[in-house]
Amino acid sequence: MGSSAMSSEPFRVGLLGFGTVGSAFAELLEQRAEEIERFNGRRPVISGVLTRTQGSFEEILAGADLLVELIGGIEPAREYLLTAMNAGKDVVSANKKLLSHHGEELFETARERGVRLRFEAAVAGAVPVVRVLEESLSATPIERIHGIVNGTTNFILTEMTRGSSYAEALAEAQRSGYAEADPSDDVSGRDAAAKMAILARLAFGTPVHLNDVCYEGIEHLHGDDLEYAREFGLGLKLVGTAERRQGGLSVHVHPTFLYSGHPLAAISGSFNAVTVESGTITEITLSGPGAGGLQTASAVLGDVVSVMTGGARPPAPPLPLAIIEDVESAFYVHLDVADRPGVLAAVTQVLYEQGVSIKSVVQRGMGEAARLVMVTHPVLESSLRAVIKRVGEFDFVRSTPRAIRVIEEEFV
Ligand SMILES: NC(=O)c1ccc[n+]([C@@H]2O[C@H](COP(=O)([O-])OP(=O)(O)OC[C@H]3O[C@@H](n4cnc5c(N)ncnc54)[C@H](OP(=O)(O)O)[C@@H]3O)[C@@H](O)[C@H]2O)c1
């Protein structure tokens, strides 16, 4: 211990939860305490730990300058954070589920009490996107955010691109520790949707609940789609998007094709990345490890230091902005059809009637059947869904048509 430790009081951190992230956080804090004290004047120490079997919340709260919540889930995490903030304590949390359901209540309490609520680790693991949005880009009018914010699904899609089936890729993700025994929150897109709700709130200042985010997972993707898409120069990612549209805000998560010039196209394995677009900055991309105890703990400790140095402000009040659901996008469309005259003309007629125009198309015969794969120009999702429904009713269509979004922008 350095001699300066005697010169000021330690900074007492009450730790709620001592699992994967909590235990890594406690270890990292101990390793880094001296260095933090050197530039900050106070030495952070863990003043109490709460788990299901040890510690008393009331005692930990009374004896701490700041609480770190690493329990997860809604209750009792919500109750503990509200109680701590109402008692005038700053708090740090990595809890995306809680923030995407009760963010406004927590932000409101932090604002009312004039305390800090930090949550860097709730969004993209070790990627410091929260701080960049709140501080570095706070004067930038953001137009759009795209994010690969779930490492498990990015790992699975990377494996599928290399030729694995969905089931093989999922099994490999579980073997390597990237996917949990029950991966449903990840593969359904729900985890990414929760993170996009939090990011959208930060970037656009308007309340976004998980229920406002339309999401679709990767469970129904076919290896075929990845193969065909390669012919168009496209790669597949689970992309979350939050963007200004028609005077409102649209937030959604879908499997999405990207051209190779898009910064997210290169993000592989379990990494996360977030792209921020604005007229003033063009595009900024942040990327790094998406999860893991130590990586997450490092983001949590960064939040603690930020509070210690007074760098973070209480959250700003919300702005009203409508949530828009029907937005334009380009689409990849895959049709299995009978190989006979008139098929292409019939499909083209439906596209024409819905105002959908085609950017590129590949048709391949396979005996009696043919595959018709195309990429459209941007079209309202409702028009594209109408095309899929009508085309699916033709007797020459052999299986349910598939449509996947395509992001057209490239930043090269
Ligand atoms: N793991 C990651 O890579 C990662 C990445 C980003 C964000 N996060 C977030 O970090 C948070 C913690 O995740 P984790 O993976 O560390 O979870 P975990 O390993 O399951 O640990 C949870 C801890 O909370 C304690 N706990 C559970 N219910 C409690 C209750 N009612 N009262 C008091 N303590 C309770 C558990 O106590 P016992 O020890 O007694 O069971 C355990 O110590 C979650 O919000 C998660 O979403 C995790």
The ligand as a Tripos MOL2 file, in Angstrom:
@<TRIPOS>MOLECULE
LIG
   48    52     1     0     0
SMALL
NO_CHARGES

@<TRIPOS>ATOM
      1 N1        -21.1560  -12.5310  -17.6990 N.am      1 LIG1
      2 C1        -20.8950  -11.6170  -18.6350 C.2       1 LIG1
      3 O1        -20.0170  -11.7940  -19.4950 O.2       1 LIG1
      4 C2        -21.6480  -10.3130  -18.6410 C.ar      1 LIG1
      5 C3        -21.3920   -9.3670  -19.6800 C.ar      1 LIG1
      6 C4        -22.0510   -8.1320  -19.6560 C.ar      1 LIG1
      7 C5        -22.9850   -7.8630  -18.6700 C.ar      1 LIG1
      8 N2        -23.2450   -8.8120  -17.7050 N.ar      1 LIG1
      9 C6        -24.2240   -8.4620  -16.6770 C.3       1 LIG1
     10 O2        -23.5980   -8.4590  -15.3960 O.3       1 LIG1
     11 C7        -24.5370   -8.8370  -14.4050 C.3       1 LIG1
     12 C8        -23.9720  -10.0160  -13.6090 C.3       1 LIG1
     13 O3        -23.7560  -11.1180  -14.4650 O.3       1 LIG1
     14 P1        -22.9290  -12.4190  -14.0000 P.3       1 LIG1
     15 O4        -22.6550  -13.1830  -15.2590 O.co2     1 LIG1
     16 O5        -21.7990  -12.0140  -13.1290 O.co2     1 LIG1
     17 O6        -24.0470  -13.1870  -13.1280 O.3       1 LIG1
     18 P2        -23.8280  -14.4370  -12.1460 P.3       1 LIG1
     19 O7        -22.5240  -15.0900  -12.4100 O.co2     1 LIG1
     20 O8        -25.0770  -15.2260  -12.2120 O.co2     1 LIG1
     21 O9        -23.7390  -13.7530  -10.6910 O.3       1 LIG1
     22 C9        -24.8480  -13.1830  -10.0390 C.3       1 LIG1
     23 C10       -24.4710  -12.8400   -8.6130 C.3       1 LIG1
     24 O10       -25.6020  -12.1520   -8.0370 O.3       1 LIG1
     25 C11       -25.9610  -12.8170   -6.8170 C.3       1 LIG1
     26 N3        -27.4070  -12.7770   -6.6320 N.ar      1 LIG1
     27 C12       -28.3750  -13.3390   -7.4020 C.ar      1 LIG1
     28 N4        -29.5880  -13.0990   -6.8890 N.ar      1 LIG1
     29 C13       -29.3790  -12.3650   -5.7540 C.ar      1 LIG1
     30 C14       -30.2350  -11.8170   -4.7750 C.ar      1 LIG1
     31 N5        -31.5590  -11.9680   -4.8320 N.pl3     1 LIG1
     32 N6        -29.6710  -11.1280   -3.7550 N.ar      1 LIG1
     33 C15       -28.3380  -10.9730   -3.6620 C.ar      1 LIG1
     34 N7        -27.4770  -11.4760   -4.5620 N.ar      1 LIG1
     35 C16       -27.9870  -12.1640   -5.5920 C.ar      1 LIG1
     36 C17       -25.4990  -14.2480   -6.9830 C.3       1 LIG1
     37 O11       -25.3650  -14.7720   -5.6760 O.3       1 LIG1
     38 P3        -24.8670  -16.2870   -5.3550 P.3       1 LIG1
     39 O12       -23.3700  -16.2010   -5.5430 O.co2     1 LIG1
     40 O13       -25.2780  -16.4970   -3.9490 O.co2     1 LIG1
     41 O14       -25.5690  -17.1400   -6.3640 O.co2     1 LIG1
     42 C18       -24.1760  -14.0570   -7.7310 C.3       1 LIG1
     43 O15       -23.1370  -13.7630   -6.8130 O.3       1 LIG1
     44 C19       -25.8470   -9.1540  -15.1490 C.3       1 LIG1
     45 O16       -26.6600   -8.0120  -15.1660 O.3       1 LIG1
     46 C20       -25.3740   -9.4510  -16.5690 C.3       1 LIG1
     47 O17       -26.3530   -9.1980  -17.5400 O.3       1 LIG1
     48 C21       -22.5960  -10.0120  -17.6780 C.ar      1 LIG1
@<TRIPOS>BOND
     1     1     2 1
     2     2     3 2
     3     2     4 1
     4     4     5 ar
     5     4    48 ar
     6     5     6 ar
     7     6     7 ar
     8     7     8 ar
     9     8     9 1
    10     8    48 ar
    11     9    10 1
    12     9    46 1
    13    10    11 1
    14    11    12 1
    15    11    44 1
    16    12    13 1
    17    13    14 1
    18    14    15 2
    19    14    16 1
    20    14    17 1
    21    17    18 1
    22    18    19 2
    23    18    20 1
    24    18    21 1
    25    21    22 1
    26    22    23 1
    27    23    24 1
    28    23    42 1
    29    24    25 1
    30    25    26 1
    31    25    36 1
    32    26    27 ar
    33    26    35 ar
    34    27    28 ar
    35    28    29 ar
    36    29    30 ar
    37    29    35 ar
    38    30    31 1
    39    30    32 ar
    40    32    33 ar
    41    33    34 ar
    42    34    35 ar
    43    36    37 1
    44    36    42 1
    45    37    38 1
    46    38    39 2
    47    38    40 1
    48    38    41 1
    49    42    43 1
    50    44    45 1
    51    44    46 1
    52    46    47 1
@<TRIPOS>SUBSTRUCTURE
     1 LIG1         1 GROUP 0 **** ****
